[in-house]
Amino acid sequence: MTDAGIVFLQTVVSFIILFLLTRLLGKQQVSQLTFYEYLNGITFGSIAANMATDDLANAPDHLVGLITYGILTLGVSWLALKNRKFRKAMAGEPVIVIQDGNILEDNLRKMHMDLDELTMLLRAESIFDYKELELAIIEQSGELSVLKKPAFQEVTRQDLKVRAKSKGLAVEVIVDGQIIYENLRAMDLDGKWLVEALRKRNIANASQVCLATVNKQGKLQVDLFDDVVPGMMDISEEDTPELSLDNIQFSAKDKPSKNLF
């Protein structure tokens, strides 16, 4: 077998092992990963990459390392679920960095975080004045959670005692021109109802529809492949005409003087 063929087979094997291990260990969004989980992911990828590209003779060693690391990670995850102290030691704890509009500098120093990083996280939460905050907490994942003082919190319907009905989950009934009959049946609807609803919108065929959804109240929302939006904006830079004084229309009072330069 050629070297390229060996690399191909090793890559397939490392991909399958890595896929099985990640499925076994569970899934989390990248933004929710703790530092321990983040470093684990890097290590898994590094071992798998070495296994895919190294000599065939070393492949079993990499495979053993990958599986062993996966078993150890699974064991640590199991212990973290069973023991709260161990979980806190591995993942860390949330840290309060602002309380009653006051920055807790000591807590910032413990997390090796400076004021620039804190203000950046605040701006990401649309907070431009830390004095508005009752609490700001750095979570284990490094994200910032904030609680505004009552005077700066937005008014809710409950505050105004205004009732609102839930629209529920919008269920897809057409995706890329294909009718999803299972979803229609789950909502006690059928293809005949869908066809009639589309005809009322002057849509002759489901193939014209990019996406159609039905909410809890039975309201149909449709997006077509060929959208006709009045005044459609295009912010791309492709085919943008070159700007020059020759193709700009001026009014009489705005027309530039010949002695402009």
C-alpha positions as CSV (number, residue, x, y, z in Angstrom):
1,M,0.0,0.0,0.0
2,T,1.3,3.5,-0.8
3,D,2.0,6.1,1.8
4,A,-1.0,8.1,0.7
5,G,-3.2,5.0,1.1
6,I,-1.9,4.4,4.6
7,V,-2.5,8.1,5.6
8,F,-6.1,7.8,4.2
9,L,-6.8,4.6,6.2
10,Q,-5.3,6.1,9.4
11,T,-7.3,9.3,9.0
12,V,-10.5,7.3,8.5
13,V,-9.8,5.3,11.7
14,S,-8.9,8.3,13.8
15,F,-12.0,10.2,12.5
16,I,-14.3,7.3,13.5
17,I,-12.6,6.9,17.0
18,L,-12.8,10.6,17.6
19,F,-16.4,10.8,16.5
20,L,-17.4,7.9,18.8
21,L,-15.6,9.3,21.8
22,T,-17.1,12.8,21.4
23,R,-20.6,11.3,21.0
24,L,-19.9,9.2,24.2
25,L,-18.6,12.2,26.2
26,G,-21.6,14.3,25.2
27,K,-21.8,17.7,23.5
28,Q,-21.7,21.3,24.5
29,Q,-21.6,24.6,22.7
30,V,-18.1,26.0,22.4
31,S,-19.2,29.1,24.3
32,Q,-20.2,26.9,27.3
33,L,-17.0,24.9,27.5
34,T,-14.9,25.2,30.7
35,F,-11.2,25.7,30.3
36,Y,-10.7,22.0,31.2
37,E,-13.1,20.9,28.5
38,Y,-11.5,23.3,26.0
39,L,-8.0,21.9,26.6
40,N,-9.4,18.4,26.4
41,G,-10.8,19.1,22.9
42,I,-7.4,20.4,21.8
43,T,-5.7,17.3,23.1
44,F,-8.1,15.0,21.4
45,G,-7.6,16.8,18.1
46,S,-3.8,16.7,18.5
47,I,-3.7,13.0,19.2
48,A,-6.1,12.2,16.3
49,A,-4.1,14.4,13.9
50,N,-0.8,12.6,14.8
51,M,-2.5,9.2,14.4
52,A,-3.8,10.2,10.9
53,T,-0.4,11.4,9.6
54,D,2.3,9.5,11.5
55,D,4.0,6.3,10.3
56,L,1.9,3.2,10.3
57,A,4.1,1.6,12.9
58,N,3.2,4.4,15.4
59,A,-0.5,4.3,14.7
60,P,-1.4,1.7,17.4
61,D,0.4,3.9,20.0
62,H,-1.7,6.9,19.0
63,L,-4.8,4.8,19.1
64,V,-4.1,3.5,22.6
65,G,-3.4,7.1,23.7
66,L,-6.6,8.4,22.1
67,I,-8.8,5.7,23.7
68,T,-7.0,6.0,27.1
69,Y,-7.5,9.8,27.1
70,G,-11.1,9.3,26.2
71,I,-11.6,6.8,29.1
72,L,-9.9,9.2,31.5
73,T,-12.0,12.1,30.4
74,L,-15.2,10.0,30.7
75,G,-14.1,9.0,34.2
76,V,-13.5,12.6,35.2
77,S,-16.9,13.6,33.8
78,W,-18.6,10.8,35.8
79,L,-16.8,11.9,39.0
80,A,-17.8,15.5,38.4
81,L,-21.5,14.5,38.2
82,K,-21.3,12.4,41.4
83,N,-19.1,14.7,43.5
84,R,-19.8,18.4,43.8
85,K,-16.5,19.3,45.4
86,F,-14.6,17.5,42.6
87,R,-16.8,19.3,40.0
88,K,-16.0,22.6,41.5
89,A,-12.2,21.8,41.6
90,M,-12.3,20.8,37.9
91,A,-14.6,23.4,36.5
92,G,-14.2,26.3,38.9
93,E,-16.9,28.5,40.4
94,P,-18.7,31.6,39.2
95,V,-17.1,34.8,40.5
96,I,-18.9,38.1,41.3
97,V,-17.0,41.0,39.7
98,I,-19.5,43.8,40.2
99,Q,-21.9,44.2,43.1
100,D,-24.3,47.1,43.6
101,G,-22.5,49.1,40.9
102,N,-19.1,48.6,42.5
103,I,-16.2,46.7,40.7
104,L,-14.6,44.1,43.0
105,E,-11.0,44.5,42.0
106,D,-9.8,41.7,44.3
107,N,-12.0,39.2,42.5
108,L,-10.8,40.4,39.1
109,R,-7.2,39.9,40.2
110,K,-8.0,36.4,41.4
111,M,-9.2,35.6,37.8
112,H,-6.2,37.4,36.2
113,M,-8.7,39.7,34.4
114,D,-8.1,43.4,33.9
115,L,-10.6,46.3,33.5
116,D,-10.3,46.3,29.7
117,E,-11.5,42.7,29.5
118,L,-14.3,43.4,31.9
119,T,-15.6,46.4,30.0
120,M,-15.4,44.4,26.8
121,L,-17.6,41.7,28.3
122,L,-20.0,44.4,29.5
123,R,-20.3,45.9,26.1
124,A,-21.0,42.5,24.6
125,E,-24.0,42.4,27.0
126,S,-25.0,46.0,25.9
127,I,-24.0,47.4,29.2
128,F,-22.1,50.7,28.9
129,D,-22.5,51.9,32.5
130,Y,-21.5,49.4,35.2
131,K,-23.3,51.6,37.8
132,E,-26.6,50.2,36.4
133,L,-25.7,46.7,37.6
134,E,-26.8,45.0,40.7
135,L,-24.6,42.0,40.0
136,A,-22.1,40.9,37.3
137,I,-20.8,37.3,37.4
138,I,-18.1,35.6,35.4
139,E,-19.3,32.0,34.8
140,Q,-17.1,28.9,34.6
141,S,-17.1,29.2,30.8
142,G,-15.8,32.7,31.0
143,E,-19.1,34.3,29.9
144,L,-20.6,37.3,31.8
145,S,-24.0,37.2,33.4
146,V,-25.5,40.4,34.5
147,L,-28.5,41.6,36.6
148,K,-29.5,45.2,36.3
149,K,-30.7,47.3,39.2
150,P,-34.6,47.4,39.3
151,A,-34.5,51.1,38.1
152,F,-32.7,50.0,34.9
153,Q,-34.6,46.8,34.1
154,E,-37.0,46.7,31.1
155,V,-40.7,46.6,31.8
156,T,-42.3,43.3,31.1
157,R,-45.9,42.3,30.3
158,Q,-46.2,40.9,33.7
159,D,-45.3,44.2,35.2
160,L,-48.0,45.9,33.2
161,K,-50.4,42.9,33.8
162,V,-50.9,42.5,30.1
163,R,-51.8,39.0,29.0
164,A,-50.1,37.5,26.0
165,K,-50.7,34.2,24.2
166,S,-47.7,32.0,23.4
167,K,-47.2,31.4,19.6
168,G,-45.4,28.1,20.4
169,L,-42.8,26.5,18.2
170,A,-43.0,27.2,14.5
171,V,-43.0,23.8,12.8
172,E,-41.5,23.4,9.3
173,V,-43.9,22.1,6.8
174,I,-42.0,22.9,3.6
175,V,-38.2,22.9,3.3
176,D,-36.4,23.6,0.0
177,G,-39.6,23.0,-1.9
178,Q,-40.3,19.6,-0.2
179,I,-43.4,19.1,1.9
180,I,-42.8,17.6,5.3
181,Y,-45.9,15.4,5.7
182,E,-44.8,14.1,9.1
183,N,-44.9,17.6,10.6
184,L,-48.3,18.3,9.0
185,R,-49.8,15.1,10.5
186,A,-48.3,16.0,13.9
187,M,-50.3,19.3,13.8
188,D,-53.5,17.5,12.6
189,L,-53.1,19.1,9.2
190,D,-52.8,17.5,5.7
191,G,-51.5,18.3,2.3
192,K,-54.9,19.5,1.1
193,W,-54.9,22.2,3.7
194,L,-51.4,23.3,2.8
195,V,-52.2,23.4,-0.9
196,E,-55.3,25.6,-0.3
197,A,-53.3,27.9,2.0
198,L,-50.6,28.3,-0.6
199,R,-53.2,29.0,-3.4
200,K,-54.6,31.8,-1.2
201,R,-51.2,33.4,-1.4
202,N,-51.0,32.9,-5.2
203,I,-48.4,30.1,-4.9
204,A,-49.1,27.4,-7.4
205,N,-46.6,24.8,-6.3
206,A,-44.6,23.9,-3.1
207,S,-41.4,23.9,-5.2
208,Q,-41.6,27.7,-5.2
209,V,-41.2,27.8,-1.4
210,C,-37.9,28.0,0.3
211,L,-39.3,27.6,3.8
212,A,-42.9,27.4,5.2
213,T,-43.7,27.1,8.9
214,V,-46.9,26.8,10.9
215,N,-47.2,28.1,14.5
216,K,-49.3,26.9,17.4
217,Q,-52.3,29.0,16.2
218,G,-52.2,27.4,12.7
219,K,-50.8,30.5,11.1
220,L,-48.7,29.8,7.9
221,Q,-45.5,31.8,7.3
222,V,-44.0,31.4,3.8
223,D,-40.6,32.5,2.3
224,L,-40.2,32.0,-1.5
225,F,-37.1,31.3,-3.4
226,D,-37.6,34.3,-5.6
227,D,-38.3,37.0,-3.1
228,V,-39.6,40.3,-4.4
229,V,-38.8,42.9,-1.8
230,P,-39.5,46.6,-2.6
231,G,-36.3,48.6,-2.3
232,M,-34.2,45.5,-1.8
233,M,-30.7,46.5,-0.4
234,D,-27.4,45.0,-1.6
235,I,-24.5,45.8,0.7
236,S,-22.0,43.7,-1.2
237,E,-19.1,45.4,-3.0
238,E,-19.4,43.4,-6.2
239,D,-20.3,45.2,-9.4
240,T,-20.2,48.6,-7.5
241,P,-19.7,51.4,-10.1
242,E,-16.6,53.5,-9.6
243,L,-17.5,56.8,-8.0
244,S,-16.5,59.9,-9.9
245,L,-17.7,63.4,-10.4
246,D,-18.9,62.5,-13.9
247,N,-21.6,60.0,-12.7
248,I,-22.9,62.1,-9.8
249,Q,-25.9,64.3,-10.5
250,F,-25.8,67.6,-8.7
251,S,-28.5,70.2,-8.2
252,A,-27.8,73.7,-9.3
253,K,-26.9,74.9,-5.9
254,D,-24.8,71.8,-5.1
255,K,-22.9,71.7,-8.4
256,P,-19.1,72.0,-7.6
257,S,-17.3,75.0,-8.9
258,K,-14.7,74.6,-11.7
259,N,-12.2,76.1,-9.3
260,L,-12.7,73.3,-6.8
261,F,-9.1,72.3,-6.9
